[in-house]
Amino acid sequence: MGSRWLHLRICRTCGHVGCCDQSPHRHATAHFHETGHPIIEGYDPPEGWGWCYVDEIEIGLPDQTSQLGPIPRFY
């Protein structure tokens, strides 16, 4: 879309990657509202935590989704 994002979140159900709520478009939260997939993970950088939209709580995620390096930012 060409807009800036601060951090990325990955859906633990399907792997969709969206931007965080501090980013302009809040794609991760929009994905939850569209699909009902309840848990996201702090993905860029790997942050070791998750968020459950249903219960509105932070959760520890010891089994983080692996990455091969930092995700490039194009802006």
C-alpha positions as CSV (number, residue, x, y, z in Angstrom):
1,M,0.0,0.0,0.0
2,G,3.0,2.2,0.3
3,S,2.2,3.4,3.8
4,R,4.5,3.1,6.9
5,W,4.1,0.4,9.5
6,L,5.8,0.1,12.9
7,H,5.6,-3.6,13.7
8,L,4.2,-6.7,12.1
9,R,2.0,-9.3,13.6
10,I,1.4,-12.8,12.3
11,C,-1.8,-14.8,12.8
12,R,-1.2,-18.0,14.6
13,T,-4.1,-19.7,12.8
14,C,-3.3,-19.0,9.2
15,G,0.0,-17.1,8.9
16,H,-1.5,-13.8,7.7
17,V,0.9,-10.9,8.3
18,G,-0.5,-7.5,9.2
19,C,0.6,-4.3,10.8
20,C,0.1,-3.5,14.4
21,D,-2.4,-1.1,15.9
22,Q,0.1,1.7,16.1
23,S,0.4,1.6,12.3
24,P,-2.1,3.6,10.2
25,H,-4.1,0.7,8.8
26,R,-4.1,-1.8,11.7
27,H,-4.3,-4.8,9.4
28,A,-3.7,-7.4,12.1
29,T,-6.8,-6.3,14.0
30,A,-8.8,-6.0,10.8
31,H,-7.9,-9.6,10.0
32,F,-9.2,-10.7,13.4
33,H,-12.5,-8.9,12.8
34,E,-12.8,-10.5,9.3
35,T,-11.9,-14.1,10.3
36,G,-12.3,-14.5,14.0
37,H,-8.7,-15.9,14.2
38,P,-8.0,-15.1,17.9
39,I,-4.2,-15.0,18.4
40,I,-1.5,-12.9,16.8
41,E,2.2,-13.0,17.5
42,G,4.7,-10.1,17.6
43,Y,6.6,-10.9,14.4
44,D,9.0,-8.2,13.4
45,P,11.2,-8.2,15.2
46,P,10.3,-11.6,16.9
47,E,9.0,-10.5,20.3
48,G,8.1,-13.7,22.1
49,W,4.6,-12.7,23.0
50,G,1.1,-13.0,21.6
51,W,-2.2,-11.3,21.9
52,C,-5.6,-13.0,22.3
53,Y,-8.3,-10.7,20.8
54,V,-11.1,-12.7,22.3
55,D,-9.9,-12.5,25.9
56,E,-7.9,-9.2,25.4
57,I,-4.8,-10.6,27.1
58,E,-1.1,-10.9,26.3
59,I,0.2,-14.4,26.3
60,G,3.7,-15.9,26.2
61,L,4.7,-17.7,23.1
62,P,7.7,-19.9,23.7
63,D,7.3,-21.5,20.2
64,Q,7.8,-18.4,18.1
65,T,7.3,-18.5,14.3
66,S,10.8,-18.7,12.8
67,Q,12.3,-16.0,10.5
68,L,15.3,-16.0,8.3
69,G,16.2,-12.4,9.1
70,P,14.7,-9.0,9.4
71,I,11.8,-8.1,7.2
72,P,12.8,-5.2,4.9
73,R,10.9,-1.9,5.1
74,F,10.2,-0.1,1.9
75,Y,9.5,3.6,2.6
